[in-house]
């Protein structure tokens, strides 16, 4: 799990979820929002009720995504807030899809 400093606060979530650039994959959509400070990097994960009806299942999915983010956070550029929107129920680990999205040329953003 990521520390609280590395997650987007609920109070500011609506502000950062707008005006984002989307990077779709099979299981999730990565949305990136540029911040003016240019030094911080924060993450958020959204799992809809359409994906998993029970909150226990949704939180398990969030925890698995946050654990991968904790390992891969240094590969994301600074100065952006990232929102992961889960599109469907995970059938396998997200590790390969994270690697695929991170090697996407569009995600190589300049600060």
Secondary structure, DSSP 8 states (H G I E B T S, - for coil): ---GGGB--GGGHHHHHSS-EEEE-SSEEEEEEE-SSSS-EEEEEEE-TTT-SSHHHHHHHHHHHHHHHHHHGGGS-SSEEEEEEE-S--SS-SHHHHHHHHT-GGG----
